[in-house]
Amino acid sequence: MYYNRGMKHHSLHLLILTFCSIVASGVDNTALLSSEKQSILQNQQEMYDAEHEKLRTNWIAPIHLNATYEYDKSALGDNHSDMKRASASVSQDIFRSGGITYQINYADAKMQTNSVTMQMQIASLNQQLFTALLNVQKSLLQRDQSQLRLDNQEIAIFIKRHLYDAGKADITELNNALMLKSNELKTYAAAKYAIAQQRFEVTKISNINPETFSIPRFELIQKDDFLQNQFDLQYARAQSDTLQKLYDVTRTNYLPSLALNGNIGYQSYDPKELSGSYSGNYYGAGVSLNLPLVYNASSTIQEAKASYLQEVATSADKRRELEATYTQTIEKIESYREYIAITTNNLALYDDLIQATQAGVNSGTKTGYDLQTLKNSKKIEELEIKINEINIQIELAKLHFSLKPSKELL
């Protein structure tokens, strides 16, 4: 098939539109990433662009330029001569049984695969960033929970010590209270380390301040949208298309091709002592028909076809796997919502207990320690609701970045 100008303009138009959309989206998609990450991604994009141009035009034959100078002495006598040549030649395929068009289609398909790969890399970085930001908030809440438990442990130890001193409690009860406080102090230390660790994860990817950055809210991705646009499926489809085009290219490598040959040059000959010198331009043109006969052509073509068919099967298998992944994520989100519902019911019970204990404190039948312990316990449960809400956001973020490279900011 001939590579005509109309097809060239059409393909170039599609390429420009694709490239512009990638660049435009890339600027927004990497806005939160560090300059170093952006530079790496930019270099990667330039590599993909260069590879695309190389693959798209590698069917164009090179022009060979040649220049020589020769000086000879004859063995028959004391005769000398020199020869000067300058030439340019080319052997350009003009027909490859469709191979030229297939090569261009393969280059475009490979570019689409690389485009999906780039978006996956950006999405992965943004997911790491937002997950770390959410985990910073989660760890801060867990630290506050731990502090409230420590406050309750202090009250419990104070009460147990007075009961022990009064002979109304044995040493085991006091020791257990001290051990509970010790364990909670370890939990508090772990929460502080988790905060520092997640802040470090943020600084590895971005320059934003996790303390002041306003995290946008993630919404549920619908199953149909997930199974249609999830990045792994996009990549599998693009890779399948790429391997199909490569199979077409491989097939045509063993089919007849027609080349246009041409050369032009200048030649000068000076026999020195003898007559017969000449100089002038020359040129030549012709065509050549080639039919490669390769022993393993059939197995090479079959290998390319098998790779393509395997990728098609992989795409179908990946869809089944992702259906299970989506269902599992939804079930996990539902479990967090159940935790929130249970905790919300507990808050109503705490309200009743606090009201009753407050009445007891007012009447002198209850101590302020009992009231403070209940208030701290209620705050712990309120924080638990917020923690599970963040857990839900983390799961929704995973779904979001599995098919979108970035998230709109507040």
One Martini backbone bead per residue (centre of mass of N, CA, C, O) as a GRO file, in nm:
protein
  410
    1MET     BB    1   0.097   0.034   0.022
    2TYR     BB    2   0.071   0.362  -0.014
    3TYR     BB    3   0.220   0.669   0.103
    4ASN     BB    4   0.014   0.911   0.113
    5ARG     BB    5  -0.060   1.241   0.178
    6GLY     BB    6  -0.341   1.208   0.307
    7MET     BB    7  -0.258   1.004   0.525
    8LYS     BB    8  -0.042   1.177   0.655
    9HIS     BB    9  -0.224   1.413   0.746
   10HIS     BB   10  -0.419   1.246   0.917
   11SER     BB   11  -0.212   1.120   1.113
   12LEU     BB   12  -0.089   1.388   1.208
   13HIS     BB   13  -0.348   1.500   1.331
   14LEU     BB   14  -0.384   1.278   1.542
   15LEU     BB   15  -0.112   1.319   1.681
   16ILE     BB   16  -0.149   1.611   1.772
   17LEU     BB   17  -0.400   1.564   1.945
   18THR     BB   18  -0.275   1.355   2.135
   19PHE     BB   19  -0.036   1.523   2.235
   20CYS     BB   20  -0.192   1.766   2.347
   21SER     BB   21  -0.358   1.605   2.555
   22ILE     BB   22  -0.118   1.501   2.714
   23VAL     BB   23   0.012   1.769   2.789
   24ALA     BB   24  -0.231   1.908   2.916
   25SER     BB   25  -0.285   1.687   3.131
   26GLY     BB   26   0.002   1.672   3.255
   27VAL     BB   27   0.011   1.945   3.393
   28ASP     BB   28  -0.226   1.889   3.591
   29ASN     BB   29  -0.145   1.597   3.698
   30THR     BB   30   0.154   1.722   3.817
   31ALA     BB   31   0.114   1.974   4.010
   32LEU     BB   32   0.180   1.820   4.302
   33LEU     BB   33   0.449   1.756   4.213
   34SER     BB   34   0.759   1.750   4.201
   35SER     BB   35   1.006   1.869   4.001
   36GLU     BB   36   1.149   1.597   3.976
   37LYS     BB   37   0.906   1.431   3.882
   38GLN     BB   38   0.837   1.606   3.638
   39SER     BB   39   1.106   1.562   3.492
   40ILE     BB   40   1.085   1.258   3.457
   41LEU     BB   41   0.818   1.263   3.297
   42GLN     BB   42   0.917   1.443   3.067
   43ASN     BB   43   1.143   1.255   2.970
   44GLN     BB   44   0.957   1.019   2.910
   45GLN     BB   45   0.788   1.163   2.695
   46GLU     BB   46   1.026   1.221   2.502
   47MET     BB   47   1.092   0.926   2.450
   48TYR     BB   48   0.819   0.852   2.326
   49ASP     BB   49   0.829   1.056   2.094
   50ALA     BB   50   1.090   0.950   1.964
   51GLU     BB   51   0.992   0.662   1.917
   52HIS     BB   52   0.753   0.734   1.736
   53GLU     BB   53   0.912   0.871   1.509
   54LYS     BB   54   1.093   0.631   1.445
   55LEU     BB   55   0.868   0.419   1.378
   56ARG     BB   56   0.715   0.598   1.159
   57THR     BB   57   1.009   0.639   0.970
   58ASN     BB   58   1.181   0.358   0.924
   59TRP     BB   59   1.096   0.315   0.609
   60ILE     BB   60   1.291   0.532   0.544
   61ALA     BB   61   1.545   0.566   0.348
   62PRO     BB   62   1.866   0.625   0.312
   63ILE     BB   63   2.110   0.851   0.214
   64HIS     BB   64   2.400   0.791   0.023
   65LEU     BB   65   2.717   0.924   0.077
   66ASN     BB   66   2.999   0.961  -0.161
   67ALA     BB   67   3.369   0.982  -0.143
   68THR     BB   68   3.655   0.964  -0.376
   69TYR     BB   69   4.018   0.885  -0.394
   70GLU     BB   70   4.250   0.795  -0.663
   71TYR     BB   71   4.592   0.658  -0.689
   72ASP     BB   72   4.788   0.545  -0.976
   73LYS     BB   73   5.024   0.284  -1.077
   74SER     BB   74   5.149   0.131  -1.332
   75ALA     BB   75   5.292  -0.192  -1.415
   76LEU     BB   76   5.374  -0.112  -1.735
   77GLY     BB   77   5.468   0.176  -1.617
   78ASP     BB   78   5.523   0.534  -1.594
   79ASN     BB   79   5.209   0.553  -1.490
   80HIS     BB   80   4.947   0.790  -1.406
   81SER     BB   81   4.647   0.824  -1.185
   82ASP     BB   82   4.324   0.979  -1.123
   83MET     BB   83   4.023   0.953  -0.902
   84LYS     BB   84   3.699   1.114  -0.884
   85ARG     BB   85   3.423   1.088  -0.642
   86ALA     BB   86   3.060   1.169  -0.632
   87SER     BB   87   2.770   1.047  -0.438
   88ALA     BB   88   2.414   0.949  -0.459
   89SER     BB   89   2.196   0.710  -0.282
   90VAL     BB   90   1.887   0.506  -0.325
   91SER     BB   91   1.655   0.261  -0.154
   92GLN     BB   92   1.305   0.274  -0.193
   93ASP     BB   93   1.027   0.177  -0.061
   94ILE     BB   94   0.684   0.159  -0.223
   95PHE     BB   95   0.630  -0.158  -0.154
   96ARG     BB   96   0.493  -0.400   0.121
   97SER     BB   97   0.216  -0.530   0.135
   98GLY     BB   98   0.134  -0.296   0.366
   99GLY     BB   99   0.385  -0.228   0.558
  100ILE     BB  100   0.381   0.081   0.582
  101THR     BB  101   0.107   0.114   0.718
  102TYR     BB  102   0.163  -0.083   0.953
  103GLN     BB  103   0.398   0.077   1.074
  104ILE     BB  104   0.236   0.331   1.141
  105ASN     BB  105   0.020   0.189   1.315
  106TYR     BB  106   0.220   0.079   1.522
  107ALA     BB  107   0.328   0.350   1.624
  108ASP     BB  108   0.052   0.457   1.725
  109ALA     BB  109  -0.010   0.221   1.918
  110LYS     BB  110   0.245   0.254   2.092
  111MET     BB  111   0.176   0.542   2.184
  112GLN     BB  112  -0.082   0.464   2.336
  113THR     BB  113   0.055   0.279   2.538
  114ASN     BB  114   0.246   0.498   2.651
  115SER     BB  115   0.022   0.687   2.746
  116VAL     BB  116  -0.096   0.495   2.957
  117THR     BB  117   0.164   0.457   3.116
  118MET     BB  118   0.190   0.753   3.200
  119GLN     BB  119  -0.082   0.774   3.351
  120MET     BB  120  -0.013   0.552   3.556
  121GLN     BB  121   0.228   0.694   3.687
  122ILE     BB  122   0.076   0.944   3.781
  123ALA     BB  123  -0.143   0.799   3.945
  124SER     BB  124   0.047   0.659   4.144
  125LEU     BB  125   0.165   0.917   4.267
  126ASN     BB  126  -0.106   1.045   4.355
  127GLN     BB  127  -0.192   0.814   4.536
  128GLN     BB  128   0.042   0.828   4.732
  129LEU     BB  129  -0.013   1.115   4.822
  130PHE     BB  130  -0.314   1.091   4.922
  131THR     BB  131  -0.265   0.857   5.115
  132ALA     BB  132  -0.066   1.007   5.296
  133LEU     BB  133  -0.254   1.240   5.373
  134LEU     BB  134  -0.472   1.060   5.503
  135ASN     BB  135  -0.275   0.921   5.708
  136VAL     BB  136  -0.209   1.169   5.866
  137GLN     BB  137  -0.493   1.218   5.971
  138LYS     BB  138  -0.530   0.940   6.098
  139SER     BB  139  -0.285   0.955   6.297
  140LEU     BB  140  -0.383   1.202   6.450
  141LEU     BB  141  -0.639   1.066   6.561
  142GLN     BB  142  -0.491   0.827   6.701
  143ARG     BB  143  -0.335   1.005   6.893
  144ASP     BB  144  -0.580   1.130   7.032
  145GLN     BB  145  -0.693   0.867   7.131
  146SER     BB  146  -0.450   0.786   7.305
  147GLN     BB  147  -0.464   1.029   7.495
  148LEU     BB  148  -0.743   0.960   7.611
  149ARG     BB  149  -0.660   0.685   7.725
  150LEU     BB  150  -0.446   0.800   7.913
  151ASP     BB  151  -0.637   0.966   8.078
  152ASN     BB  152  -0.798   0.719   8.179
  153GLN     BB  153  -0.553   0.573   8.307
  154GLU     BB  154  -0.493   0.786   8.519
  155ILE     BB  155  -0.761   0.761   8.664
  156ALA     BB  156  -0.741   0.459   8.726
  157ILE     BB  157  -0.477   0.473   8.891
  158PHE     BB  158  -0.576   0.670   9.105
  159ILE     BB  159  -0.803   0.488   9.211
  160LYS     BB  160  -0.637   0.225   9.268
  161ARG     BB  161  -0.442   0.351   9.471
  162HIS     BB  162  -0.655   0.436   9.680
  163LEU     BB  163  -0.773   0.153   9.719
  164TYR     BB  164  -0.507   0.019   9.806
  165ASP     BB  165  -0.449   0.206  10.048
  166ALA     BB  166  -0.745   0.117  10.170
  167GLY     BB  167  -0.780  -0.204  10.109
  168LYS     BB  168  -0.984  -0.240   9.827
  169ALA     BB  169  -0.721  -0.336   9.667
  170ASP     BB  170  -0.504  -0.505   9.484
  171ILE     BB  171  -0.203  -0.516   9.316
  172THR     BB  172  -0.310  -0.628   9.049
  173GLU     BB  173  -0.492  -0.393   8.966
  174LEU     BB  174  -0.268  -0.181   8.959
  175ASN     BB  175  -0.083  -0.328   8.762
  176ASN     BB  176  -0.282  -0.337   8.525
  177ALA     BB  177  -0.307  -0.033   8.494
  178LEU     BB  178  -0.004   0.016   8.436
  179MET     BB  179   0.010  -0.168   8.182
  180LEU     BB  180  -0.197  -0.016   8.015
  181LYS     BB  181  -0.037   0.245   8.004
  182SER     BB  182   0.217   0.132   7.872
  183ASN     BB  183   0.078   0.037   7.611
  184GLU     BB  184  -0.033   0.320   7.533
  185LEU     BB  185   0.240   0.460   7.504
  186LYS     BB  186   0.321   0.287   7.261
  187THR     BB  187   0.087   0.375   7.083
  188TYR     BB  188   0.160   0.675   7.083
  189ALA     BB  189   0.441   0.643   6.958
  190ALA     BB  190   0.340   0.507   6.696
  191ALA     BB  191   0.167   0.746   6.601
  192LYS     BB  192   0.398   0.951   6.579
  193TYR     BB  193   0.558   0.789   6.370
  194ALA     BB  194   0.336   0.774   6.153
  195ILE     BB  195   0.328   1.073   6.098
  196ALA     BB  196   0.623   1.102   6.008
  197GLN     BB  197   0.614   0.892   5.781
  198GLN     BB  198   0.388   1.028   5.608
  199ARG     BB  199   0.535   1.294   5.570
  200PHE     BB  200   0.769   1.166   5.416
  201GLU     BB  201   0.599   1.060   5.180
  202VAL     BB  202   0.522   1.339   5.082
  203THR     BB  203   0.816   1.461   5.038
  204LYS     BB  204   0.892   1.253   4.807
  205ILE     BB  205   0.660   1.389   4.601
  206SER     BB  206   0.609   1.672   4.759
  207ASN     BB  207   0.567   2.031   4.872
  208ILE     BB  208   0.337   2.001   5.041
  209ASN     BB  209   0.132   2.071   5.321
  210PRO     BB  210  -0.037   1.848   5.526
  211GLU     BB  211  -0.161   2.061   5.734
  212THR     BB  212  -0.296   2.268   5.493
  213PHE     BB  213  -0.409   2.074   5.304
  214SER     BB  214  -0.692   2.031   5.098
  215ILE     BB  215  -0.880   1.753   5.078
  216PRO     BB  216  -1.048   1.599   4.861
  217ARG     BB  217  -1.336   1.433   4.774
  218PHE     BB  218  -1.423   1.104   4.731
  219GLU     BB  219  -1.595   0.914   4.494
  220LEU     BB  220  -1.779   0.679   4.360
  221ILE     BB  221  -1.705   0.433   4.136
  222GLN     BB  222  -1.848   0.290   3.889
  223LYS     BB  223  -1.841  -0.017   3.759
  224ASP     BB  224  -1.856   0.045   3.455
  225ASP     BB  225  -1.631   0.254   3.457
  226PHE     BB  226  -1.410   0.072   3.574
  227LEU     BB  227  -1.432  -0.164   3.346
  228GLN     BB  228  -1.361   0.047   3.108
  229ASN     BB  229  -1.111   0.258   3.247
  230GLN     BB  230  -0.910   0.094   3.361
  231PHE     BB  231  -0.574   0.091   3.325
  232ASP     BB  232  -0.519  -0.211   3.277
  233LEU     BB  233  -0.726  -0.229   3.047
  234GLN     BB  234  -0.615  -0.012   2.867
  235TYR     BB  235  -0.341  -0.148   2.831
  236ALA     BB  236  -0.437  -0.418   2.718
  237ARG     BB  237  -0.573  -0.298   2.468
  238ALA     BB  238  -0.327  -0.145   2.356
  239GLN     BB  239  -0.137  -0.391   2.346
  240SER     BB  240  -0.310  -0.559   2.157
  241ASP     BB  241  -0.300  -0.358   1.922
  242THR     BB  242   0.007  -0.351   1.895
  243LEU     BB  243   0.046  -0.661   1.837
  244GLN     BB  244  -0.125  -0.665   1.585
  245LYS     BB  245   0.050  -0.465   1.423
  246LEU     BB  246   0.310  -0.632   1.450
  247TYR     BB  247   0.203  -0.876   1.299
  248ASP     BB  248   0.162  -0.728   1.032
  249VAL     BB  249   0.456  -0.652   0.995
  250THR     BB  250   0.576  -0.937   1.002
  251ARG     BB  251   0.430  -1.050   0.756
  252THR     BB  252   0.539  -0.831   0.541
  253ASN     BB  253   0.846  -0.915   0.560
  254TYR     BB  254   0.757  -1.190   0.367
  255LEU     BB  255   0.678  -1.008   0.135
  256PRO     BB  256   0.653  -0.839  -0.128
  257SER     BB  257   0.876  -0.584  -0.272
  258LEU     BB  258   0.915  -0.236  -0.381
  259ALA     BB  259   1.189  -0.057  -0.532
  260LEU     BB  260   1.353   0.255  -0.557
  261ASN     BB  261   1.632   0.335  -0.760
  262GLY     BB  262   1.906   0.576  -0.702
  263ASN     BB  263   2.159   0.781  -0.878
  264ILE     BB  264   2.417   1.039  -0.821
  265GLY     BB  265   2.702   1.208  -0.993
  266TYR     BB  266   3.065   1.251  -0.991
  267GLN     BB  267   3.337   1.219  -1.244
  268SER     BB  268   3.709   1.198  -1.243
  269TYR     BB  269   3.970   1.151  -1.503
  270ASP     BB  270   4.342   1.127  -1.481
  271PRO     BB  271   4.622   0.992  -1.678
  272LYS     BB  272   4.835   1.213  -1.738
  273GLU     BB  273   5.049   1.081  -1.963
  274LEU     BB  274   4.778   1.025  -2.088
  275SER     BB  275   4.505   0.977  -2.260
  276GLY     BB  276   4.145   1.004  -2.154
  277SER     BB  277   4.012   1.218  -2.015
  278TYR     BB  278   3.743   1.278  -1.765
  279SER     BB  279   3.419   1.448  -1.698
  280GLY     BB  280   3.109   1.410  -1.496
  281ASN     BB  281   2.783   1.338  -1.491
  282TYR     BB  282   2.559   1.103  -1.320
  283TYR     BB  283   2.285   0.859  -1.364
  284GLY     BB  284   2.027   0.649  -1.198
  285ALA     BB  285   1.747   0.412  -1.253
  286GLY     BB  286   1.514   0.189  -1.066
  287VAL     BB  287   1.384  -0.138  -1.003
  288SER     BB  288   1.286  -0.368  -0.728
  289LEU     BB  289   1.217  -0.711  -0.662
  290ASN     BB  290   1.117  -0.864  -0.349
  291LEU     BB  291   1.155  -1.215  -0.211
  292PRO     BB  292   1.162  -1.352   0.082
  293LEU     BB  293   1.342  -1.657   0.188
  294VAL     BB  294   1.254  -1.794   0.498
  295TYR     BB  295   1.267  -2.057   0.702
  296ASN     BB  296   1.134  -1.905   0.983
  297ALA     BB  297   0.879  -1.737   0.907
  298SER     BB  298   0.639  -1.894   1.024
  299SER     BB  299   0.732  -1.889   1.326
  300THR     BB  300   0.750  -1.581   1.352
  301ILE     BB  301   0.454  -1.520   1.287
  302GLN     BB  302   0.333  -1.707   1.508
  303GLU     BB  303   0.457  -1.559   1.746
  304ALA     BB  304   0.314  -1.287   1.699
  305LYS     BB  305   0.027  -1.400   1.716
  306ALA     BB  306   0.045  -1.524   2.001
  307SER     BB  307   0.097  -1.258   2.149
  308TYR     BB  308  -0.169  -1.128   2.073
  309LEU     BB  309  -0.366  -1.350   2.185
  310GLN     BB  310  -0.262  -1.339   2.475
  311GLU     BB  311  -0.348  -1.041   2.528
  312VAL     BB  312  -0.646  -1.088   2.486
  313ALA     BB  313  -0.674  -1.292   2.720
  314THR     BB  314  -0.565  -1.105   2.941
  315SER     BB  315  -0.789  -0.894   2.922
  316ALA     BB  316  -1.019  -1.084   3.011
  317ASP     BB  317  -0.888  -1.168   3.282
  318LYS     BB  318  -0.863  -0.881   3.402
  319ARG     BB  319  -1.164  -0.824   3.421
  320ARG     BB  320  -1.232  -1.045   3.624
  321GLU     BB  321  -1.037  -0.946   3.844
  322LEU     BB  322  -1.166  -0.655   3.873
  323GLU     BB  323  -1.440  -0.739   3.967
  324ALA     BB  324  -1.335  -0.854   4.236
  325THR     BB  325  -1.197  -0.596   4.335
  326TYR     BB  326  -1.447  -0.418   4.346
  327THR     BB  327  -1.614  -0.592   4.539
  328GLN     BB  328  -1.410  -0.586   4.772
  329THR     BB  329  -1.409  -0.279   4.812
  330ILE     BB  330  -1.709  -0.245   4.875
  331GLU     BB  331  -1.709  -0.430   5.124
  332LYS     BB  332  -1.508  -0.263   5.284
  333ILE     BB  333  -1.675  -0.005   5.293
  334GLU     BB  334  -1.921  -0.133   5.434
  335SER     BB  335  -1.771  -0.207   5.694
  336TYR     BB  336  -1.710   0.085   5.775
  337ARG     BB  337  -2.009   0.172   5.788
  338GLU     BB  338  -2.083  -0.022   6.015
  339TYR     BB  339  -1.892   0.096   6.224
  340ILE     BB  340  -2.026   0.374   6.224
  341ALA     BB  341  -2.309   0.280   6.313
  342ILE     BB  342  -2.224   0.152   6.580
  343THR     BB  343  -2.087   0.404   6.700
  344THR     BB  344  -2.333   0.589   6.687
  345ASN     BB  345  -2.499   0.422   6.890
  346ASN     BB  346  -2.297   0.455   7.124
  347LEU     BB  347  -2.327   0.762   7.157
  348ALA     BB  348  -2.613   0.749   7.272
  349LEU     BB  349  -2.529   0.594   7.527
  350TYR     BB  350  -2.330   0.804   7.633
  351ASP     BB  351  -2.531   1.029   7.671
  352ASP     BB  352  -2.691   0.883   7.892
  353LEU     BB  353  -2.455   0.835   8.090
  354ILE     BB  354  -2.367   1.128   8.121
  355GLN     BB  355  -2.634   1.232   8.230
  356ALA     BB  356  -2.647   1.041   8.477
  357THR     BB  357  -2.367   1.118   8.597
  358GLN     BB  358  -2.421   1.418   8.629
  359ALA     BB  359  -2.645   1.375   8.835
  360GLY     BB  360  -2.463   1.228   9.040
  361VAL     BB  361  -2.265   1.459   9.085
  362ASN     BB  362  -2.479   1.665   9.183
  363SER     BB  363  -2.569   1.454   9.426
  364GLY     BB  364  -2.289   1.281   9.517
  365THR     BB  365  -2.277   0.968   9.387
  366LYS     BB  366  -2.060   1.088   9.191
  367THR     BB  367  -1.774   1.137   9.014
  368GLY     BB  368  -1.572   1.320   8.806
  369TYR     BB  369  -1.417   1.075   8.694
  370ASP     BB  370  -1.652   0.931   8.562
  371LEU     BB  371  -1.729   1.161   8.370
  372GLN     BB  372  -1.455   1.192   8.223
  373THR     BB  373  -1.434   0.906   8.114
  374LEU     BB  374  -1.691   0.920   7.937
  375LYS     BB  375  -1.606   1.163   7.765
  376ASN     BB  376  -1.352   1.031   7.649
  377SER     BB  377  -1.494   0.785   7.523
  378LYS     BB  378  -1.667   0.949   7.328
  379LYS     BB  379  -1.431   1.081   7.175
  380ILE     BB  380  -1.313   0.817   7.073
  381GLU     BB  381  -1.564   0.742   6.900
  382GLU     BB  382  -1.564   0.996   6.724
  383LEU     BB  383  -1.282   0.936   6.603
  384GLU     BB  384  -1.359   0.662   6.480
  385ILE     BB  385  -1.541   0.776   6.264
  386LYS     BB  386  -1.323   0.944   6.120
  387ILE     BB  387  -1.135   0.708   6.055
  388ASN     BB  388  -1.343   0.551   5.877
  389GLU     BB  389  -1.379   0.777   5.673
  390ILE     BB  390  -1.085   0.762   5.577
  391ASN     BB  391  -1.088   0.468   5.489
  392ILE     BB  392  -1.289   0.522   5.263
  393GLN     BB  393  -1.116   0.731   5.108
  394ILE     BB  394  -0.885   0.537   5.042
  395GLU     BB  395  -1.054   0.341   4.870
  396LEU     BB  396  -1.161   0.557   4.668
  397ALA     BB  397  -0.879   0.642   4.569
  398LYS     BB  398  -0.806   0.376   4.437
  399LEU     BB  399  -1.030   0.385   4.228
  400HIS     BB  400  -0.969   0.657   4.102
  401PHE     BB  401  -0.651   0.592   4.025
  402SER     BB  402  -0.734   0.344   3.827
  403LEU     BB  403  -0.864   0.584   3.598
  404LYS     BB  404  -0.714   0.845   3.719
  405PRO     BB  405  -0.444   1.075   3.740
  406SER     BB  406  -0.636   1.282   3.899
  407LYS     BB  407  -0.749   1.555   4.123
  408GLU     BB  408  -0.969   1.769   4.206
  409LEU     BB  409  -0.962   2.063   4.361
  410LEU     BB  410  -1.089   2.298   4.599
   0.00000   0.00000   0.00000
